[in-house]
Amino acid sequence: MLQPKKTKFRKTQKGKIKGLADRGNSIVFGSYGIKSLQPGFISNRQIEAARIVISRALLKNCKMWIRIFPDKSITKKPNEVRMGSGKGDHEYWAAPVKPGRVLFEVEGLDLETAKEVMGRVADKLPVKTNFACRCDLVKF
């Protein structure tokens, strides 16, 4: 699973995800991709589940790129614990995603197969997504 090797601080603040993605909002490496339509946090387990779906559909001459990385530590306090006594323990790693961010890209598949695979990937993710093609020169 994806997670950073080393971080400066163990626990980070969640913060707010505001605005549209100004970086990573166009397909650069592959021909087809999946683009987020709403803000949210995507955990490392969800990224791994989506990666497995894509890798099962790829052939030998196809390629895949994961354009997000879970580098934010999400903490959680146990159930039925009183208020106070500090921040909770580390629960999982997540990637903050803004609307318009390209999450995954594939190369070497035909259009129909790519749409089907990206539809299955969208089912694994907690944010609404849209299929994107490099031929669409319109930015989000």
Contacts in CASP RR format, 6 or more apart in sequence:
PFRMAT RR
TARGET T0000
AUTHOR 0000-0000-0000
METHOD contacts of the structure
MODEL  1
MLQPKKTKFRKTQKGKIKGLADRGNSIVFGSYGIKSLQPGFISNRQIEAA
RIVISRALLKNCKMWIRIFPDKSITKKPNEVRMGSGKGDHEYWAAPVKPG
RVLFEVEGLDLETAKEVMGRVADKLPVKTNFACRCDLVKF
1 44 0 8 1.000
1 45 0 8 1.000
1 48 0 8 1.000
1 93 0 8 1.000
2 44 0 8 1.000
2 47 0 8 1.000
2 48 0 8 1.000
2 66 0 8 1.000
2 69 0 8 1.000
2 70 0 8 1.000
2 93 0 8 1.000
3 44 0 8 1.000
3 70 0 8 1.000
3 93 0 8 1.000
4 69 0 8 1.000
4 70 0 8 1.000
4 71 0 8 1.000
4 93 0 8 1.000
7 71 0 8 1.000
7 73 0 8 1.000
10 73 0 8 1.000
10 90 0 8 1.000
11 73 0 8 1.000
11 75 0 8 1.000
11 87 0 8 1.000
11 88 0 8 1.000
11 90 0 8 1.000
12 72 0 8 1.000
12 73 0 8 1.000
14 72 0 8 1.000
14 74 0 8 1.000
17 39 0 8 1.000
17 40 0 8 1.000
17 41 0 8 1.000
17 96 0 8 1.000
17 97 0 8 1.000
17 98 0 8 1.000
18 39 0 8 1.000
19 39 0 8 1.000
19 98 0 8 1.000
19 99 0 8 1.000
20 98 0 8 1.000
20 99 0 8 1.000
20 100 0 8 1.000
20 140 0 8 1.000
21 36 0 8 1.000
21 97 0 8 1.000
21 98 0 8 1.000
21 99 0 8 1.000
21 100 0 8 1.000
21 101 0 8 1.000
21 140 0 8 1.000
24 67 0 8 1.000
24 101 0 8 1.000
24 102 0 8 1.000
25 35 0 8 1.000
25 100 0 8 1.000
25 101 0 8 1.000
25 102 0 8 1.000
25 139 0 8 1.000
25 140 0 8 1.000
26 102 0 8 1.000
26 139 0 8 1.000
27 33 0 8 1.000
27 102 0 8 1.000
27 105 0 8 1.000
27 132 0 8 1.000
27 133 0 8 1.000
27 134 0 8 1.000
28 102 0 8 1.000
28 105 0 8 1.000
29 63 0 8 1.000
29 65 0 8 1.000
29 105 0 8 1.000
29 107 0 8 1.000
30 63 0 8 1.000
30 65 0 8 1.000
30 105 0 8 1.000
30 106 0 8 1.000
30 107 0 8 1.000
30 134 0 8 1.000
31 105 0 8 1.000
31 106 0 8 1.000
31 107 0 8 1.000
31 108 0 8 1.000
31 109 0 8 1.000
31 114 0 8 1.000
31 133 0 8 1.000
31 134 0 8 1.000
32 105 0 8 1.000
32 106 0 8 1.000
32 107 0 8 1.000
32 109 0 8 1.000
32 111 0 8 1.000
32 114 0 8 1.000
32 115 0 8 1.000
32 118 0 8 1.000
32 131 0 8 1.000
32 132 0 8 1.000
32 133 0 8 1.000
32 134 0 8 1.000
33 102 0 8 1.000
33 103 0 8 1.000
33 104 0 8 1.000
33 105 0 8 1.000
33 106 0 8 1.000
33 114 0 8 1.000
33 118 0 8 1.000
33 131 0 8 1.000
33 132 0 8 1.000
33 133 0 8 1.000
34 102 0 8 1.000
34 103 0 8 1.000
34 104 0 8 1.000
34 118 0 8 1.000
34 119 0 8 1.000
34 121 0 8 1.000
34 122 0 8 1.000
34 129 0 8 1.000
34 130 0 8 1.000
34 131 0 8 1.000
34 132 0 8 1.000
35 100 0 8 1.000
35 101 0 8 1.000
35 102 0 8 1.000
35 103 0 8 1.000
35 129 0 8 1.000
35 130 0 8 1.000
35 131 0 8 1.000
35 132 0 8 1.000
35 140 0 8 1.000
36 97 0 8 1.000
36 98 0 8 1.000
36 99 0 8 1.000
36 100 0 8 1.000
36 101 0 8 1.000
36 103 0 8 1.000
36 125 0 8 1.000
36 127 0 8 1.000
36 128 0 8 1.000
36 129 0 8 1.000
36 130 0 8 1.000
37 99 0 8 1.000
37 100 0 8 1.000
37 127 0 8 1.000
37 128 0 8 1.000
37 129 0 8 1.000
37 130 0 8 1.000
38 99 0 8 1.000
38 127 0 8 1.000
38 128 0 8 1.000
39 96 0 8 1.000
39 97 0 8 1.000
39 98 0 8 1.000
39 99 0 8 1.000
39 127 0 8 1.000
40 96 0 8 1.000
40 97 0 8 1.000
40 126 0 8 1.000
40 127 0 8 1.000
41 72 0 8 1.000
41 74 0 8 1.000
41 94 0 8 1.000
41 95 0 8 1.000
41 96 0 8 1.000
41 97 0 8 1.000
41 126 0 8 1.000
42 68 0 8 1.000
42 70 0 8 1.000
42 94 0 8 1.000
42 95 0 8 1.000
42 97 0 8 1.000
42 103 0 8 1.000
42 125 0 8 1.000
42 126 0 8 1.000
42 127 0 8 1.000
43 70 0 8 1.000
43 74 0 8 1.000
43 92 0 8 1.000
43 93 0 8 1.000
43 94 0 8 1.000
43 95 0 8 1.000
44 70 0 8 1.000
44 92 0 8 1.000
44 93 0 8 1.000
44 94 0 8 1.000
44 95 0 8 1.000
45 92 0 8 1.000
46 124 0 8 1.000
46 125 0 8 1.000
46 126 0 8 1.000
47 66 0 8 1.000
47 68 0 8 1.000
47 70 0 8 1.000
47 95 0 8 1.000
49 124 0 8 1.000
50 103 0 8 1.000
50 104 0 8 1.000
50 121 0 8 1.000
50 124 0 8 1.000
50 125 0 8 1.000
51 64 0 8 1.000
51 66 0 8 1.000
51 104 0 8 1.000
53 117 0 8 1.000
53 120 0 8 1.000
53 121 0 8 1.000
53 124 0 8 1.000
54 64 0 8 1.000
54 104 0 8 1.000
54 106 0 8 1.000
54 117 0 8 1.000
54 121 0 8 1.000
55 64 0 8 1.000
57 109 0 8 1.000
57 113 0 8 1.000
57 116 0 8 1.000
57 117 0 8 1.000
57 120 0 8 1.000
58 64 0 8 1.000
58 106 0 8 1.000
58 109 0 8 1.000
59 108 0 8 1.000
59 109 0 8 1.000
61 108 0 8 1.000
62 106 0 8 1.000
62 107 0 8 1.000
62 108 0 8 1.000
62 109 0 8 1.000
63 106 0 8 1.000
63 107 0 8 1.000
63 108 0 8 1.000
64 104 0 8 1.000
64 105 0 8 1.000
64 106 0 8 1.000
64 107 0 8 1.000
65 104 0 8 1.000
65 105 0 8 1.000
65 106 0 8 1.000
66 103 0 8 1.000
66 104 0 8 1.000
67 101 0 8 1.000
67 102 0 8 1.000
67 103 0 8 1.000
67 104 0 8 1.000
67 105 0 8 1.000
68 95 0 8 1.000
68 97 0 8 1.000
68 101 0 8 1.000
68 103 0 8 1.000
69 95 0 8 1.000
70 92 0 8 1.000
70 93 0 8 1.000
70 94 0 8 1.000
70 95 0 8 1.000
71 93 0 8 1.000
71 95 0 8 1.000
72 93 0 8 1.000
72 94 0 8 1.000
72 95 0 8 1.000
72 96 0 8 1.000
73 90 0 8 1.000
73 93 0 8 1.000
74 90 0 8 1.000
74 91 0 8 1.000
74 92 0 8 1.000
74 93 0 8 1.000
74 94 0 8 1.000
75 87 0 8 1.000
75 88 0 8 1.000
75 89 0 8 1.000
75 90 0 8 1.000
75 91 0 8 1.000
76 88 0 8 1.000
76 89 0 8 1.000
76 91 0 8 1.000
77 87 0 8 1.000
77 88 0 8 1.000
77 89 0 8 1.000
78 89 0 8 1.000
97 103 0 8 1.000
97 127 0 8 1.000
99 140 0 8 1.000
100 140 0 8 1.000
102 132 0 8 1.000
103 125 0 8 1.000
103 129 0 8 1.000
104 118 0 8 1.000
104 121 0 8 1.000
106 114 0 8 1.000
106 117 0 8 1.000
106 118 0 8 1.000
109 117 0 8 1.000
111 133 0 8 1.000
114 131 0 8 1.000
115 131 0 8 1.000
118 129 0 8 1.000
118 131 0 8 1.000
119 131 0 8 1.000
121 129 0 8 1.000
122 128 0 8 1.000
122 129 0 8 1.000
END
